[in-house]
Amino acid sequence: MIEDVNFVAMHRYQEIEKSMYNFVIQHKPNNIVELGHGSGAVTAAMALALQQVNPTGKIHSYDIISSTKYYSCFGYEKYATESAYDRILKRGLRDMIIFTEGDVFLTYVESPIDFDLLYVDIDNTWDNLYKILIENKFITNKVKNGSKIIIEGGSPNHPRININTLNEFNKKINKEVFKMKYITGSGRTSIAEITLW
């Protein structure tokens, strides 16, 4: 039962943790690539689900922030007592996750690896998502062949990633590239599924 899952349960990430856990349970990926682990709450939720449906699966997590540094979670100082690595270690998930520190455009986008699920949470903009998902042909082909994409954003009140900014982006580049399906959350702590036209 989902109530028994050892989520990090961080204040405003709780619904996202549950949604990402359920998404992994439903889609049963082998390889998850995560761009931006931040506090490690979503990383842990995905790993807990992967442990259930595919214990040999891996999460390759890339972030400019070290996995061993404490992360203040946008001012929620009471959550800054553990690093992403601590949260993973505490849940017995260390063997499921490979952390890589550095700019995701240099560490992953320039040399992408295989994935069934790509989770992008790097202070997203449509321009950055375009660079990752469209300009990189390897990633584009993976998505066109059925790999899933979940992004931070999608809520109507998200400052950069919402349906209005998507429509503006499409007008700017003079074509429709992405379809977005809002999943849960509010503002900067929301998630959506992206598909390519």
C-alpha positions in Angstrom: 0.0 0.0 0.0 1.2 3.5 -0.8 0.7 4.6 2.8 3.4 2.2 3.8 6.0 3.6 1.4 9.0 5.3 3.1 8.7 8.6 1.2 10.8 11.6 2.2 7.4 13.3 2.6 8.8 16.8 2.2 6.1 19.4 2.7 5.0 20.5 -0.8 6.6 17.6 -2.6 4.4 14.9 -1.1 1.9 14.7 -4.0 4.8 14.7 -6.5 6.5 11.9 -4.6 3.4 9.8 -4.7 2.7 10.6 -8.4 6.2 9.7 -9.5 6.1 6.5 -7.5 2.9 5.5 -9.2 4.2 6.5 -12.6 7.2 4.2 -12.2 5.0 1.4 -10.8 2.8 1.7 -13.9 5.4 2.0 -16.6 8.1 -0.3 -15.1 11.2 1.4 -16.6 14.6 -0.2 -16.7 16.7 3.0 -16.8 15.6 6.3 -15.4 17.5 9.4 -16.1 16.9 12.3 -13.7 18.2 15.8 -14.6 18.2 17.6 -11.3 17.9 15.7 -8.0 17.8 18.6 -5.6 16.7 17.3 -2.3 16.5 13.7 -3.4 12.8 13.4 -2.5 11.6 12.5 -6.0 14.8 10.4 -6.6 13.9 8.3 -3.5 10.2 7.9 -4.6 11.2 6.7 -8.0 13.8 4.3 -6.6 11.4 2.9 -4.1 9.0 2.1 -6.9 11.7 0.8 -9.1 12.8 -1.5 -6.3 9.2 -3.0 -6.4 8.8 -3.5 -10.1 12.4 -3.8 -11.4 15.0 -4.3 -8.7 17.8 -4.5 -11.3 16.8 -1.1 -12.8 18.9 2.0 -12.3 18.4 5.7 -11.8 21.2 7.9 -13.3 20.8 11.2 -11.5 22.6 14.4 -12.8 22.7 17.7 -10.9 24.9 20.7 -10.6 24.4 20.3 -6.8 26.5 17.5 -5.2 24.3 14.6 -3.9 26.2 14.9 -0.6 25.5 18.6 0.1 22.5 19.6 2.2 19.7 21.2 0.2 17.5 23.8 1.8 14.5 23.2 -0.4 13.7 26.7 -1.3 13.9 28.0 2.3 12.5 25.1 4.2 15.5 24.9 6.5 14.1 22.1 8.6 14.5 19.8 5.6 18.2 20.8 5.2 19.4 18.3 7.7 20.0 15.6 5.1 21.5 15.5 1.7 20.0 13.7 -1.3 22.6 11.0 -0.7 21.6 10.7 3.0 18.0 10.2 2.0 18.9 7.5 -0.5 21.2 5.7 1.9 18.6 5.8 4.7 16.2 4.0 2.5 18.6 1.3 1.4 18.6 2.5 -2.2 22.2 3.3 -2.8 22.9 0.5 -5.3 20.0 1.7 -7.5 21.2 5.2 -8.1 24.3 6.6 -9.9 24.9 10.3 -9.0 26.8 12.5 -11.4 27.7 16.1 -10.3 27.9 18.9 -12.9 26.0 20.9 -15.4 23.5 18.5 -17.0 24.1 20.0 -20.4 27.7 18.9 -20.2 27.4 15.7 -18.1 24.3 14.2 -19.8 22.9 16.1 -22.8 26.3 16.1 -24.6 26.7 12.3 -23.9 23.3 10.9 -23.3 22.7 7.3 -22.2 19.7 5.0 -22.7 16.5 5.7 -20.7 12.9 4.6 -20.5 11.9 7.5 -18.3 13.5 11.0 -18.3 12.6 13.3 -15.4 13.7 16.9 -15.9 13.8 19.3 -13.0 16.5 21.9 -13.7 14.7 25.2 -13.2 13.0 24.4 -16.5 12.2 26.8 -19.4 10.8 25.8 -22.8 14.1 26.8 -24.4 16.0 24.5 -22.2 13.5 21.7 -22.7 13.8 22.2 -26.5 17.6 22.0 -26.2 17.4 18.7 -24.3 14.5 17.0 -26.0 14.6 18.2 -29.6 18.1 19.4 -30.4 19.6 16.1 -29.1 18.6 13.5 -31.7 19.4 10.6 -29.4 17.0 11.8 -26.8 14.4 12.8 -29.5 14.5 9.2 -30.9 14.2 7.6 -27.5 11.1 9.6 -26.8 9.6 8.9 -30.3 10.2 5.2 -29.6 8.2 5.2 -26.4 10.4 6.5 -23.6 8.5 8.8 -21.2 9.2 12.3 -20.1 8.1 14.0 -16.9 9.1 17.6 -16.2 8.9 20.0 -13.3 6.2 22.4 -14.2 2.8 22.3 -15.8 0.6 23.9 -13.2 -1.4 26.9 -14.4 0.4 29.1 -11.8 3.9 27.9 -12.6 5.9 31.0 -13.6 7.6 29.5 -16.7 6.1 26.1 -17.6 2.4 26.3 -18.1 0.0 26.1 -21.1 0.2 29.8 -21.8 4.0 29.9 -21.9 3.9 26.7 -24.1 1.6 28.4 -26.6 3.9 31.5 -26.6 6.9 29.2 -27.2 5.2 27.5 -30.0 4.4 30.8 -31.7 8.0 32.0 -31.2 9.4 29.0 -33.0 6.5 28.9 -35.4 5.6 25.2 -34.8 4.1 23.0 -32.2 6.7 20.7 -30.6 5.4 19.6 -27.3 2.2 18.4 -25.8 1.9 18.8 -22.1 -0.4 16.9 -19.7 -0.4 18.4 -16.2 -0.2 15.7 -13.4 -0.2 17.3 -10.0 1.3 20.1 -7.8 1.2 23.8 -7.7 3.5 26.5 -9.0 7.2 25.6 -9.0 6.3 22.3 -7.3 4.2 20.8 -10.1 4.9 18.1 -12.6 3.6 17.3 -16.1 4.1 14.6 -18.8 5.5 15.8 -22.1 5.1 14.1 -25.4 6.4 15.3 -28.8 4.2 16.2 -31.7 
